[in-house]
Amino acid sequence: MSGKTIVMTSGKGGVGKTTATANVGTALALRSNRVVVIDTDIGLRNLDVVMGLENRIVYDLVDVVEERCRIEQALIRDKHAGELYLVAAAQTRDKDCITAEQLVDLCRRLELDFDYVIVDCPAGIEQGFRNAIAAAQEALVVTTPEVSAIRDADRVIGLLHASDIHTAKLIINRIKPEMVRQGDMLDSSDVLDMLAVDAIGLVPSDDRVITSTNNGTPVVYDTQSPSGREFVRIAARIDGEYLPMIDPVEEQPTSIMDKVRTLMGINRKTSAHV
Amino acid sequence: MWVMVESATTDQELVKISGRGALVNISVDDGAPLNLACKTLRDRLARDRQLYSHGEVVVDIGKRILSDDDQGRIRKVIEAESGLTIKEFWCDPTVLVRERERISDLMDLHSNVPEQINGREVMANAGPAAADSDITGDDASVAGDTPSTTRQSVSADIVRGTCRAGEVLKFSGNVVVVGNVNPGAQIIAQGDILVFGALRGTAHAGAGGDSTAVILAMSSAAPQLRIGDFLEDEDALDRIAGRRRDDFEGKPIIARVQNRAVRVSPYLRNHSIDHGGNPNER
């Protein structure tokens, strides 16, 4: 088995990298993949909290690279999602205590055993970022429809190009359809036009994410959650399934049209659900 | 009381040197290849070195358009071979009409122009191209140096693709960007900047101090446009600050210096690009 390493990055902090990592990782595992998620935000770890695995950490990423334990000992198995594992970040160290080569070596070894290795990148473009992207063959760039997040995403896409990652795909997070309709928020097509990359997911803003983060249960388990459903679709797209992009802005007002389409046999929404 | 020094050799056609008091006038013949003119000038200055031991000189380059590098070559010759200090370069005002045509040709991408454009991919942080040619070398004359052509052709670097935040692209001449310039990117050129896409980053044309340079873009939401040593005036900058500039609704724009400030206006078809008077007087 030879899997691939995907880095989840954004430049700007607080746009939803960790949430996206937890949800996409969980959704991929629920599709019967063997998945490992690695938190490289050393010193500011929180992927373990979002996944509800905080109390199971014995060994972390730094323990692995400094050879205080074997890789298997640092792999924390998820409670629900089958073959989903977490490598937690160390909380008491900083980004400079691992090197890009060490992380590349770890990911190469994990790829032998897993379908997907997902690296949760820290905010910023310093050493932590350079470590995280060094091992990746593919990148998912998370942004929100705000000019500051878009500018940072643009910078990051440029840096990914410079590191020979030319297949960056964009997740636009926290789209508020109502604000977009009123012209108070950038349309996702504006964002994609400016960044000149393909989207892999358009995630609506969703308060259920806050609840699920606090509970340590990824929102993909909540079938009523619009953002959870989109993360499921993102996982399917990563897995090679073709699902048309659904813009949350168009989704609600055209629901009657969708029913008409369904009746006519153009079954867009039903086929989009996983 | 003044002394006239006239050359009696065959060099007369290429370089004329005349003096009046402490002011010396050098005029270079329009048809002369620049290499030959520089060589002649050097020989003449060297031969009569004692005549030109001090004073100011005005260099008349006639109908020629010189790049900064070529201007530097002449300057180097004069400074090396005489004690003269250069007061100014002067050129025939009619060449400015040709400058206009040059820009509209670039915009129209006239059929034979692309062959004359020296295109290359430019990486971020590319430094200015080194151009320190030896005037005694027999290098073939550059385009625009050929006496037979009626129109000067210019070269430009071409950048393909999106210029992203954090990239700083520098050019020693003109640049054509085929793609967007995103917010946070910087394009700096000593010549003109033409963007076949949306200009949303910072652009600085005429970065060597040439305020006749222009910035053209298919659309612009740039936070700041600089030409030579000038910015837009305070009112314009206040208007743009913190907001997206869409003064011209996504239509092509041209920016140039007027009244010591950068002015942005819609770029219309057959727009006359007024390079405004003698560039050496700015």
Interface residues (C-beta under 8 A of the other chain):
Chain A: V147 I150 R151 D152 D154 R155 I157 G158 L159 H161 A162 M194 L195 A196
Chain B: A124 T162 R164 A165 G166 E167 G179 N180 N182 P183 G184 R200
